[in-house]
Every structure is written in structure tokens, then in C-alpha cells.
Amino acid sequence: MPVTKAVIPAAGFGTRFLPATKAVPKEMLPVVDTPTIQYVVEECVESGITDILMVIGQGKRALEEHFYSSKEVEKRLEENGQFPLLEKVRRISEMANIHFVWQKELNGLGDAVSHGRTFVGSDPFALLLGDTILRESDTSQPILQQMMEIHEAKNASVVALEEVDREKVSRYGIAGGTKVSDNILALNQLVEKPSPEEAPSNLAVAARYIFQPGIFDYLSETPRGKNNEIQLTDAMATMMKDHEMFGFRFTGKRYDIGNKLDFIKTNIELGLTHGDISKELTDYLRTLAGKL
């Protein structure tokens, strides 16, 4: 069955960006001129997703405002003859059918995903973390779409994997498994933030998933784990004992705006690909580098 639904958890506080995120959701922090969450939604749409559920919480109303149409802004742009910008703004509310559900208490990623059960029903679905951008390098095909093709071929859940330095595995959920092809693994192990000695590999779970709807049953039976929260990785580790689950080692790069340094790096790297500022930014960086 083709995947046409996606769930995007976006309820976290973003404490590492305070005070900036006191009133602005971290998912709305801009990368060049576009909120991070919009890059995630665009990846969904380019991959064939038509219906999206965002799981939001306190202080996240700006996400709803961004994806609703703004007649006042559109009218002003039209009156000023700013038609290319008008088209950009109109497109935001027309990209997909976007719905919102409220996570009243922040009880972990697993709990946030559970809020999508009614929306998903009995269909397979995509899960994308709202503070992470993935960009492919060897193909114009979105990484999520490549995962969908694996899901369709295997009729099983699929997880995006990124190779990380061994000394950094303690920052991520790390997967282990048996190689099926050059970029696909049959997973048999998933460990949340292990030490380098305990890690089954250096392949980190990378913020993109395709799940069979059965994941909700495992989430409902998962006890609270680390930080007294319902951990998605715990439910996945149990699920893979009963059902096949595959890892997709994608070719590309992960941009995590969840911390300040990576956020700045992301703006620089994507800014260098942004036509109207790329040359001036390149010149500036060269000048700056000469002063360091």
C-alpha cells in the first residue's frame, strides 16, 4: 500500500535555544528564509504525501499560523506587485492537507507518535522529526521517497540510518543488523545512546521512518523508560522481534537544528546553495577565514 500520510512531532520546548524559543517554536527557526518545519513538509510533499498530522504543544500555535492561508499578507503582496513572493506564500497553505493535534503533556517521542493513531488508522505512515532536514547528495529523489520504495518492496517498516563517528554514538539511537544490500540492513538491534563500547554499529537513526500501523500496539504496551518517558526506540526494539524492520543507509546529509552550532552550520551550508546570496556569502566567508 502506498504511503500518503505523515506524522511530524513538534511539541518539544527547544530549551537549548532559549531565550529565542520562549515565544517562537524551534521548528519555526529559519534556515536562510524558510522555517525548518517547512523544509520537512516539502520533503513530504515531494515524496507523495498528501495528508500530514503535526503533534504540537504549548507555545506552538505559530506552526498552525504558518501553514494556514493569510489573506491579509497575500493582499498586501498583490497590491505591491510582489507576485513571485505572493506565489511562495500561497503555496505554503496549499502544499498538503495539514492537521494538528495537541500533546498536553510531554511524555516522550513515543507518546507524541501515539497521538497519530486515529489519524493514521490502518495505513502505513511516515514519521519525520520536525527539527531535522535531510538532503540527498547522489540523486534528486528525496530520501523519504527512497524509503517508501523499500517499504513497498519489503512490506515492512523502514528507518533512515546515517553513519556517524564512533566516538559520537552516545548522542544517538544506534541500529545493528545484517546487510541485505549496499545500503539496506535487516535490523535486529536498536540501542538508545550507547557508549562506543556497547554500540552495535556506528549507524545512527536519522529522524525519518516508515512504519506499519502495528507500531501503535507496541507503543501502547511500552513502559516508561529513560527520563520517565515513552521511548519510540523501546517500542521499535520490541516490534523488530516480531516483524521485519529494515534500515536504509542513505546517501546525503542530515542537518539537525536542535543545537546552536549545527543550526549555524546549516544556515551557512544551505545559504551557499541559495542563489540570491550564495556569491556574497562565499566572498564573506573567504574574507572571514583569512582573518581567523
Protein Blocks (a to p, Z undefined) as FASTA:
>chain_A
ZZfbdcddffbgolmlccklmmgcfklpcehjacfklmmmmmmmmnopabdcddddehil
mmmmmmpccfklmmmmmmnopaklmmmmmmmmmmpccdddddfbagbjklmmmmmmmmnm
maccddddfkbccddfkbcbdfklmmmmmmmmnopacdddddddfklmmmpccdddddfb
lmbccdfbdcehiafklpgbjcdcehiacddfklmmmmmmpccdehhiacfklmmmmmmm
mpccdddddedddddfkbfklmmmmmmmmmmmmmklmmmmmmmmmmmmmmZZ
